[in-house]
Structure formats: structure tokens, C-alpha cells
């Protein structure tokens, strides 16, 4: 339905020792999917939660967010 959104939660590893909010958008940061949640934003309910891992296709590939 139009009110369902999929949220994917990532672990972001940056080359800097101390991560800053700006470093989360670094092109050379490694983003690994942790889990996803399908959420009904109109009913404010979680429909499904699914664990994700390196086998999802992203693996340890640096993935820019643009």
C-alpha cells in the first residue's frame, strides 16, 4: 500500500578513527546492511523486521549515498 515504507539500517565504517555526522556520507565509507523494517507510516506499526547480512549483495562494498 502507499503508506508502507521499507527502512534499511546500516552499519557505517569510516576510515577516520572518530566518526562524525559528516563522515557518514563519505564516499569511501563501508556500509553493511544490518536489518530492514517494513513500516506502515499511516498506522504507525511495524509490519516486518528481517535481518540482513553480507550475503545481501552489498557485502563490504563501499556504497556512496547519492
Sine and cosine of phi, psi and omega as CSV:
sin_phi,cos_phi,sin_psi,cos_psi,sin_omega,cos_omega
0.00,0.00,0.18,-0.98,-0.07,-1.00
-0.94,0.33,-0.26,0.96,-0.03,-1.00
-0.99,-0.12,0.05,1.00,-0.02,-1.00
-1.00,-0.09,0.78,-0.63,0.03,-1.00
-0.82,-0.57,0.60,-0.80,0.06,-1.00
-0.98,-0.18,0.84,-0.54,0.04,-1.00
-0.95,-0.30,0.80,-0.60,0.03,-1.00
-0.93,-0.36,0.84,-0.54,-0.03,-1.00
-0.99,-0.14,0.76,-0.65,-0.11,-0.99
-0.90,-0.44,0.48,-0.88,0.25,-0.97
-0.99,-0.15,0.83,-0.56,-0.03,-1.00
-0.94,-0.35,0.85,-0.52,0.03,-1.00
-0.93,-0.36,0.85,-0.52,-0.04,-1.00
-0.96,-0.28,0.42,-0.91,0.01,-1.00
-0.93,0.36,-0.36,0.93,0.01,-1.00
-0.96,0.28,0.49,-0.87,0.03,-1.00
-0.91,0.41,-0.69,0.72,0.00,-1.00
-0.93,-0.35,0.90,-0.44,-0.01,-1.00
-0.96,0.27,0.63,-0.78,0.08,-1.00
-0.89,-0.46,0.29,-0.96,0.05,-1.00
-0.82,0.57,-0.62,0.79,0.00,-1.00
-0.93,0.38,-0.55,0.84,-0.03,-1.00
-0.93,0.36,-0.29,0.96,0.04,-1.00
-0.91,0.41,-0.34,0.94,0.01,-1.00
-0.99,-0.15,0.15,0.99,-0.02,-1.00
-0.90,0.44,0.64,-0.77,0.00,-1.00
-0.92,0.39,-0.55,0.84,-0.04,-1.00
-1.00,-0.04,0.24,0.97,0.11,-0.99
-0.98,0.21,0.58,-0.82,0.05,-1.00
-1.00,-0.10,0.80,-0.59,-0.01,-1.00
-0.92,-0.40,0.86,-0.51,-0.01,-1.00
-0.89,-0.46,0.84,-0.54,0.00,-1.00
-0.92,0.40,0.68,-0.73,0.01,-1.00
-0.97,-0.24,-0.79,0.61,0.03,-1.00
-0.33,-0.95,0.26,-0.97,0.08,-1.00
-0.82,-0.58,0.42,-0.91,0.05,-1.00
-0.70,-0.71,0.78,-0.62,0.15,-0.99
-1.00,-0.05,0.85,-0.53,-0.12,-0.99
-0.83,-0.55,0.74,-0.68,0.14,-0.99
-1.00,0.06,0.97,-0.25,-0.10,-0.99
-0.95,0.30,-0.39,0.92,0.03,-1.00
-0.99,0.15,-0.64,0.77,0.00,-1.00
-1.00,-0.02,-0.06,1.00,-0.01,-1.00
0.78,0.62,0.78,0.63,0.02,-1.00
-0.70,-0.71,0.52,-0.86,0.07,-1.00
-1.00,0.00,0.84,-0.54,-0.05,-1.00
-1.00,0.00,-0.59,0.81,-0.04,-1.00
-0.37,-0.93,0.57,-0.82,0.15,-0.99
-0.79,-0.61,0.72,-0.69,-0.03,-1.00
-0.70,-0.72,0.77,-0.63,0.08,-1.00
-0.94,0.34,0.61,-0.79,0.06,-1.00
-0.84,-0.55,0.26,-0.97,0.02,-1.00
-0.37,-0.93,-0.18,-0.98,-0.04,-1.00
-0.85,0.53,-0.40,0.92,-0.01,-1.00
-0.98,0.22,0.08,1.00,-0.03,-1.00
-0.99,0.17,-0.10,1.00,0.01,-1.00
0.93,-0.38,-0.39,0.92,0.04,-1.00
-0.99,0.11,-0.63,0.78,-0.03,-1.00
0.81,0.59,-0.75,-0.66,0.00,-1.00
-0.95,-0.30,0.37,0.93,-0.03,-1.00
-0.95,0.30,0.77,-0.64,0.09,-1.00
-0.89,0.45,0.82,-0.58,-0.09,-1.00
-0.85,-0.53,0.96,-0.26,0.01,-1.00
-0.94,0.34,0.48,-0.88,0.00,-1.00
-0.97,-0.26,0.98,0.18,0.17,-0.99
-0.66,-0.75,0.00,0.00,0.00,0.00
